[in-house]
Amino acid sequence: MLSASNQTPTLPLPVPFFLYNDVTILHGLMGHCLKRKKRRLEKRSRWTTAAVDLRYDASLGAVHEFAAAKYFARMMMTHPWRTFEPAEAEVFIIPIDVDPSDLDEDDSQMCGPQMYEQHLFETMRLVFQQSHIRKKSGADHFWMMSASYPERLIEKFAPTMAEALRTAAHLHFMTVGVMELFPGRSLKATPLEGSDLYTLKGDLRKRPWRCSLPVPFVQSFPFSKHEAEPFEAWTKRRYMFYHQFSGFYQDEYSRSLRAQALKVPSVARRPARVWVGDKFVPSSELQRGFQSSRFCFAIAGRNGGPTRKFYDAVLHNCIPVVVSDQWLYAFAPFAGHIRHEAYAVFIPEEQWMRNLTGVVRRLEAMPRRELAARYQALLEVAPLLSYDRPDSHALGSVLLWELRQQCGTQQGPVRDEKLYPVDVPLRRLRPTSPLNGLQVAEELFRHPTQLSWKWHHDPATTSDFMG
């Protein structure tokens, strides 16, 4: 059993996993199409190629926030729990990465979107030729897709495949890497006042073949250097409050919540310590704001959805102030293993809109003891929520533990329609033994492989490794 020192709690058992790296399964029929479309494709492994895969475009200051599946898969290539023997694996990861957007709309024969469905069927056929898949009929296989809504892509571009997945009860393919628990936010999590219960309102989903897990957004800054400041140095950060946003991609609901942040300087006791803005800023300036602030506002996105600024704050040791009633119920990653209230501050949307002064005063007056406790908890959770760090294998570990706990890798298939029924009171998942990410990372470092040590030394250098 994994354990740290005598002073640390026992960690869950490791989850040995098998990562498919057969290029025929990964790219199959679409390999030549992708190669033609992406001239920078190397070794027929687009999702492992730094030059193509990197979400960061310095000229735009932009990062692809919906790239978690790529970054999780790349990270897991060097994870110390990876096994190359299917008989030893508890979890199987299929890092398929073909998106209809990669195809040529005007190509009606070889590389058009109609080939997407043929590719998926060919991939499934090849996977189900493997003898080890028969053990649990696919319930232990996790189909990794980089797109933000892979189910919608399947239903739009591969309707026959979608119908087969719905009707074939023995299949259980799961997509991890989608950013939201409920695709397209067709369902809204409505907390019930005064309890841990919530209900789902909205259209009944048609995807019984899926087990949903919220996962962290990809943060905005690639290969960010993480430095844990001493608490005393952290308290001397220049800014108390920080938030930058553009309402261009938001709906009216989100814009109104985010516009409220622009009023913070007018109610803060020390306006010079507030840095808020309502337009895009260069990436370096955006990062400097996270690095030099104590509290960073993470305000609900479109239709009340999650926001990447939460993860940017965590990465830079800035305490997230979450203004989103749905976040803890619908978007909190790894809720079975992380106590998010220990480090982040959660503000009800109504209180944010009606009593901004009270919210600001509460944060300004936070006792030093509470600040220190939240800061320490933030340092401990960061390895579980941040990609591209030397200790990010901890993120891979907690995701595997979450799969084991919630998605039935041991006892059999667990499906969304049973996990999250509509219009039925549900209880918010809480961790029984919250994890300390620093301890998880330390324990992984104690059992390194040659590849995991290479990742620890420099995550960027492992981006092209398949194994």
Legacy VTK file of the C-alpha trace (Angstrom):
# vtk DataFile Version 3.0
C-alpha trace
ASCII
DATASET POLYDATA
POINTS 467 float
0.000 0.000 0.000
1.146 3.522 -0.739
2.087 5.396 2.379
4.183 8.409 3.155
6.040 8.950 6.404
4.708 7.972 9.806
3.177 11.416 10.113
1.159 11.191 6.892
-2.106 9.300 6.345
-2.242 6.160 4.255
-2.996 6.920 0.629
-5.316 4.869 -1.580
-3.842 1.922 -3.412
-2.138 2.656 -6.750
-4.170 2.174 -9.922
-2.067 0.382 -12.557
-3.186 1.454 -16.024
-2.508 0.551 -19.629
-2.180 3.349 -22.161
-2.924 2.305 -25.720
-0.151 3.513 -28.008
-0.952 1.558 -31.159
-0.921 4.190 -33.878
-3.585 2.288 -35.819
-5.957 2.571 -32.885
-4.977 6.165 -32.250
-5.296 7.429 -35.797
-6.410 4.522 -37.935
-8.187 5.644 -41.074
-7.581 9.302 -40.328
-3.782 9.228 -40.045
-3.142 10.402 -43.584
-5.848 13.056 -43.299
-4.368 14.504 -40.150
-0.906 14.413 -41.653
-2.123 16.328 -44.666
-4.064 18.810 -42.564
-1.310 19.271 -39.963
2.074 19.441 -41.660
3.729 19.540 -38.267
2.424 16.112 -37.349
5.300 14.002 -36.070
5.416 10.241 -35.638
1.674 9.992 -36.327
1.022 11.091 -32.763
-0.481 14.556 -32.975
-1.569 14.602 -29.372
2.005 14.064 -28.159
3.712 16.631 -30.348
4.666 19.787 -28.499
4.778 21.986 -31.611
1.203 21.085 -32.533
-0.216 20.154 -29.172
0.732 23.201 -27.136
-2.357 25.171 -26.260
-0.390 28.382 -26.057
-0.070 30.905 -28.880
2.219 33.680 -27.701
1.164 35.956 -30.551
-2.427 35.842 -29.313
-1.779 35.316 -25.629
-4.337 32.538 -25.944
-4.562 29.061 -24.461
-6.947 26.270 -25.386
-8.723 25.640 -22.092
-10.504 22.529 -23.396
-7.315 20.531 -23.926
-7.297 18.561 -20.687
-7.512 15.157 -22.372
-4.340 15.872 -24.346
-2.439 17.058 -21.338
-3.656 14.255 -19.114
-2.663 11.659 -21.723
0.750 13.212 -22.266
1.341 13.330 -18.533
0.314 9.697 -18.104
2.878 8.500 -20.645
5.516 8.890 -17.931
3.408 8.159 -14.844
5.026 5.593 -12.492
1.791 3.544 -12.375
1.814 2.911 -16.115
2.128 -0.751 -17.034
2.899 -2.183 -20.440
1.197 -5.480 -19.514
-2.608 -5.412 -20.034
-3.032 -8.278 -17.550
-1.710 -6.014 -14.763
-3.970 -3.032 -15.538
-7.067 -1.937 -13.668
-7.773 0.940 -16.066
-7.267 1.200 -19.819
-6.889 4.615 -21.456
-7.630 5.130 -25.151
-6.122 8.528 -25.994
-7.947 8.886 -29.301
-7.654 12.360 -30.721
-9.558 12.829 -33.935
-11.935 15.753 -34.070
-14.177 16.605 -37.057
-12.646 20.072 -36.996
-9.384 18.449 -38.103
-11.016 17.308 -41.325
-11.623 19.140 -44.576
-15.233 20.198 -45.035
-14.827 20.354 -48.815
-13.341 16.863 -49.107
-16.303 14.640 -49.897
-14.375 11.395 -50.287
-11.198 10.615 -48.351
-10.855 13.172 -45.561
-14.276 14.706 -45.016
-16.266 14.638 -41.771
-18.065 11.491 -42.950
-14.811 9.634 -42.298
-15.069 10.456 -38.598
-17.680 7.782 -37.950
-15.769 5.185 -39.951
-12.667 5.948 -37.929
-14.491 5.534 -34.608
-15.988 2.220 -35.674
-12.590 1.013 -36.856
-11.039 2.050 -33.544
-13.742 0.241 -31.588
-13.314 -2.868 -33.722
-9.574 -2.912 -33.080
-10.005 -2.352 -29.353
-12.552 -5.135 -29.032
-10.209 -7.528 -30.762
-8.031 -7.318 -27.653
-8.575 -10.277 -25.355
-8.292 -8.240 -22.152
-11.338 -6.107 -22.976
-13.645 -9.086 -22.562
-12.977 -9.226 -18.839
-15.300 -6.289 -18.126
-16.777 -5.652 -21.582
-15.224 -2.211 -21.767
-16.307 -0.935 -18.346
-12.666 -0.379 -17.397
-11.830 1.483 -20.617
-11.705 5.259 -20.685
-11.978 6.892 -24.058
-10.024 10.149 -23.956
-11.159 12.882 -26.317
-9.813 16.406 -26.447
-12.983 18.094 -27.657
-15.021 19.969 -25.087
-18.215 18.033 -25.875
-17.218 14.660 -27.359
-20.724 13.200 -27.006
-22.220 15.950 -29.118
-19.541 15.399 -31.761
-20.294 11.689 -31.814
-24.030 12.272 -32.083
-23.626 14.863 -34.837
-20.902 13.272 -36.957
-21.296 9.612 -35.989
-25.028 9.057 -35.311
-24.849 5.306 -35.982
-22.055 5.019 -33.455
-24.075 7.014 -30.917
-27.056 4.699 -31.361
-24.837 1.636 -30.987
-23.409 3.011 -27.750
-26.901 3.674 -26.403
-28.358 0.294 -27.241
-25.401 -2.020 -26.581
-25.696 -2.445 -22.819
-22.440 -4.369 -22.573
-20.400 -1.386 -23.757
-19.284 1.255 -21.338
-17.088 3.903 -22.877
-16.379 6.937 -20.744
-15.034 10.302 -21.753
-12.724 12.045 -19.340
-11.354 15.418 -20.300
-14.639 17.178 -20.977
-14.668 20.298 -18.909
-18.204 20.190 -17.629
-20.153 17.519 -15.874
-23.282 18.213 -17.908
-22.641 18.617 -21.645
-23.659 21.973 -23.022
-24.999 22.834 -19.584
-28.325 21.360 -20.684
-28.742 20.516 -17.011
-28.375 23.058 -14.248
-27.382 22.080 -10.733
-29.714 23.841 -8.314
-28.517 23.725 -4.683
-31.212 23.271 -2.051
-30.893 25.923 0.616
-29.415 24.847 3.932
-28.258 21.397 2.885
-25.764 19.443 0.776
-28.573 18.434 -1.570
-29.112 19.695 -5.094
-31.309 18.804 -8.053
-30.706 18.760 -11.781
-33.059 20.778 -13.944
-33.165 20.618 -17.713
-33.423 18.188 -20.579
-32.934 14.497 -19.900
-29.600 13.422 -21.335
-29.413 10.742 -24.025
-25.949 9.432 -23.175
-26.325 6.436 -20.882
-22.957 5.090 -22.074
-20.968 7.730 -20.231
-19.558 8.246 -16.743
-18.932 11.946 -16.205
-16.092 13.335 -14.164
-15.305 17.039 -13.932
-11.583 17.599 -14.435
-9.420 20.706 -14.096
-9.275 23.196 -16.914
-5.901 23.602 -18.554
-4.379 26.726 -17.061
-3.466 29.663 -19.255
0.303 29.490 -19.015
2.338 26.568 -20.384
5.075 25.043 -18.260
4.655 27.715 -15.610
7.410 27.788 -13.041
5.815 27.045 -9.713
7.370 28.640 -6.669
5.870 28.242 -3.214
6.501 31.536 -1.436
6.851 31.614 2.326
3.642 32.846 3.913
5.255 36.081 5.103
6.375 36.915 1.567
2.924 36.027 0.220
1.212 38.477 2.605
3.299 41.267 1.078
1.899 40.782 -2.425
1.106 44.125 -4.009
-2.586 43.556 -4.721
-5.383 42.365 -2.479
-7.920 41.655 -5.275
-7.434 40.718 -8.926
-9.729 40.010 -11.869
-9.507 40.515 -15.640
-12.265 39.576 -18.040
-13.806 40.264 -21.392
-17.525 39.809 -21.775
-17.206 38.972 -25.459
-17.704 35.228 -24.969
-20.155 35.506 -22.097
-23.928 35.685 -21.946
-25.826 38.407 -20.125
-25.967 36.336 -16.943
-22.205 36.002 -16.697
-21.508 39.542 -17.859
-23.623 40.984 -15.054
-21.790 38.891 -12.447
-18.383 39.825 -13.810
-19.210 43.505 -14.237
-19.796 43.618 -10.495
-16.048 43.094 -9.991
-15.442 46.495 -11.592
-17.118 48.064 -8.541
-14.646 46.532 -6.087
-12.248 49.537 -6.176
-15.092 51.840 -5.146
-15.888 49.840 -2.000
-12.400 48.597 -1.031
-10.694 50.319 1.872
-7.484 50.592 -0.181
-8.423 51.013 -3.881
-4.754 51.071 -4.906
-4.551 47.386 -3.937
-7.311 46.400 -6.390
-6.523 45.417 -9.991
-9.597 44.677 -12.085
-10.252 45.180 -15.790
-12.813 44.510 -18.479
-10.705 43.763 -21.551
-8.008 41.416 -22.763
-4.464 42.117 -21.611
-1.169 40.624 -22.844
-0.479 37.192 -21.459
2.550 38.320 -19.468
0.510 41.042 -17.795
-2.311 38.608 -17.075
0.110 36.240 -15.397
1.704 39.025 -13.397
-1.693 39.802 -11.911
-2.113 36.257 -10.600
1.443 36.220 -9.265
1.096 39.483 -7.350
-2.379 39.191 -5.817
-3.793 37.674 -2.638
-7.394 37.004 -3.747
-8.350 36.232 -7.365
-12.008 36.311 -8.365
-13.245 33.254 -10.273
-16.698 34.273 -11.471
-19.222 32.010 -13.208
-18.848 31.746 -16.958
-21.427 31.365 -19.679
-24.786 30.177 -18.301
-23.243 29.903 -14.861
-20.524 27.512 -16.008
-16.971 27.115 -14.722
-14.078 29.437 -15.359
-10.430 28.753 -16.082
-9.381 31.661 -13.858
-9.942 29.343 -10.910
-7.045 27.150 -12.055
-4.878 30.115 -12.999
-5.310 31.349 -9.426
-4.419 27.957 -7.930
-1.324 27.689 -10.124
-0.012 31.030 -8.854
-0.862 30.642 -5.155
-3.697 33.171 -5.295
-6.703 32.228 -3.144
-9.679 31.710 -5.502
-12.829 33.635 -4.598
-15.524 31.657 -6.398
-18.732 33.446 -7.368
-20.723 30.563 -8.820
-23.631 28.794 -7.149
-23.160 25.689 -9.299
-19.421 25.208 -8.928
-19.317 22.916 -5.888
-22.237 20.848 -7.182
-21.431 20.540 -10.872
-17.875 21.598 -11.668
-15.673 20.802 -8.664
-12.996 18.334 -9.826
-12.136 15.290 -7.730
-14.796 16.059 -5.135
-14.330 12.605 -3.646
-10.737 13.420 -2.697
-10.393 17.228 -2.340
-12.028 19.555 0.205
-12.250 22.709 -1.880
-13.662 24.830 0.948
-10.335 24.500 2.803
-8.500 26.823 0.439
-11.064 28.625 -1.770
-13.698 31.151 -0.674
-17.216 30.634 -2.033
-19.550 33.611 -2.387
-23.260 33.126 -3.237
-24.178 34.940 -6.427
-27.039 36.817 -4.767
-24.765 38.074 -1.989
-22.206 39.149 -4.598
-24.811 41.195 -6.430
-26.654 42.625 -3.402
-23.929 43.110 -0.804
-20.595 43.573 -2.541
-19.340 45.800 0.261
-19.950 43.026 2.789
-18.100 40.526 0.602
-15.086 42.816 0.241
-15.025 43.649 3.961
-15.061 39.950 4.848
-12.050 39.284 2.648
-10.179 42.390 3.807
-10.714 41.414 7.445
-9.861 37.718 7.092
-7.897 36.781 10.232
-4.241 36.034 9.785
-4.709 32.521 11.144
-7.379 31.775 8.528
-5.252 33.287 5.773
-2.325 31.094 6.751
-4.517 27.978 6.862
-6.055 28.678 3.457
-2.672 29.455 1.946
-1.188 26.204 3.228
-4.206 24.263 1.954
-3.778 25.958 -1.430
-0.150 24.857 -1.645
-1.179 21.308 -0.757
-3.928 21.078 -3.373
-2.088 22.712 -6.291
-0.345 19.517 -7.540
-3.778 17.869 -7.849
-5.211 20.672 -10.013
-2.343 21.915 -12.205
-0.862 20.494 -15.410
2.732 20.829 -16.629
4.360 20.951 -13.200
7.100 18.581 -12.002
4.615 17.224 -9.434
1.644 16.989 -11.824
1.701 13.192 -11.745
-0.323 13.740 -8.573
-3.148 15.045 -10.807
-3.039 11.835 -12.812
-3.165 9.789 -9.628
-6.182 11.521 -8.151
-8.059 11.223 -11.435
-7.432 7.473 -11.434
-8.565 7.247 -7.816
-11.690 9.199 -8.734
-12.387 6.817 -11.613
-12.057 3.874 -9.267
-14.385 5.434 -6.698
-17.079 6.831 -8.980
-17.013 5.019 -12.303
-17.001 1.382 -11.286
-13.650 0.145 -12.561
-13.802 -2.638 -9.973
-17.458 -3.459 -9.425
-18.834 -2.888 -12.919
-20.283 -0.096 -15.080
-21.587 3.101 -13.508
-23.515 5.368 -15.833
-24.514 9.024 -15.783
-28.221 8.273 -15.883
-27.881 6.525 -12.512
-25.273 8.819 -11.011
-27.118 12.036 -11.874
-30.872 11.457 -12.318
-32.944 14.471 -13.277
-35.326 16.166 -10.794
-34.182 13.906 -7.951
-32.484 15.351 -4.855
-28.798 14.394 -4.981
-26.198 14.700 -2.258
-23.011 16.569 -3.038
-19.997 14.319 -2.904
-17.615 15.079 -0.053
-14.184 13.558 0.558
-13.922 11.192 3.505
-10.120 11.513 3.630
-8.979 14.626 1.746
-5.694 14.241 -0.083
-2.603 16.333 0.403
-1.191 16.806 -3.077
2.305 17.482 -1.790
2.273 14.135 0.013
0.911 12.360 -3.073
3.671 13.852 -5.222
6.311 12.987 -2.622
5.139 9.376 -2.522
5.228 9.125 -6.322
8.784 10.499 -6.294
9.754 7.699 -3.910
8.771 5.099 -6.499
10.061 6.602 -9.738
10.639 5.026 -13.091
13.191 6.301 -15.552
10.419 8.052 -17.456
8.669 9.559 -14.440
11.959 10.957 -13.217
12.468 12.514 -16.644
9.055 14.198 -16.315
9.954 15.417 -12.841
13.118 16.981 -14.203
11.365 18.772 -17.067
7.756 18.033 -18.146
8.284 19.818 -21.473
10.928 17.350 -22.620
8.535 14.380 -22.436
5.926 15.799 -24.778
6.960 13.603 -27.708
7.333 10.292 -25.891
5.034 7.420 -26.734
6.787 4.429 -25.169
LINES 1 468
467 0 1 2 3 4 5 6 7 8 9 10 11 12 13 14 15 16 17 18 19 20 21 22 23 24 25 26 27 28 29 30 31 32 33 34 35 36 37 38 39 40 41 42 43 44 45 46 47 48 49 50 51 52 53 54 55 56 57 58 59 60 61 62 63 64 65 66 67 68 69 70 71 72 73 74 75 76 77 78 79 80 81 82 83 84 85 86 87 88 89 90 91 92 93 94 95 96 97 98 99 100 101 102 103 104 105 106 107 108 109 110 111 112 113 114 115 116 117 118 119 120 121 122 123 124 125 126 127 128 129 130 131 132 133 134 135 136 137 138 139 140 141 142 143 144 145 146 147 148 149 150 151 152 153 154 155 156 157 158 159 160 161 162 163 164 165 166 167 168 169 170 171 172 173 174 175 176 177 178 179 180 181 182 183 184 185 186 187 188 189 190 191 192 193 194 195 196 197 198 199 200 201 202 203 204 205 206 207 208 209 210 211 212 213 214 215 216 217 218 219 220 221 222 223 224 225 226 227 228 229 230 231 232 233 234 235 236 237 238 239 240 241 242 243 244 245 246 247 248 249 250 251 252 253 254 255 256 257 258 259 260 261 262 263 264 265 266 267 268 269 270 271 272 273 274 275 276 277 278 279 280 281 282 283 284 285 286 287 288 289 290 291 292 293 294 295 296 297 298 299 300 301 302 303 304 305 306 307 308 309 310 311 312 313 314 315 316 317 318 319 320 321 322 323 324 325 326 327 328 329 330 331 332 333 334 335 336 337 338 339 340 341 342 343 344 345 346 347 348 349 350 351 352 353 354 355 356 357 358 359 360 361 362 363 364 365 366 367 368 369 370 371 372 373 374 375 376 377 378 379 380 381 382 383 384 385 386 387 388 389 390 391 392 393 394 395 396 397 398 399 400 401 402 403 404 405 406 407 408 409 410 411 412 413 414 415 416 417 418 419 420 421 422 423 424 425 426 427 428 429 430 431 432 433 434 435 436 437 438 439 440 441 442 443 444 445 446 447 448 449 450 451 452 453 454 455 456 457 458 459 460 461 462 463 464 465 466
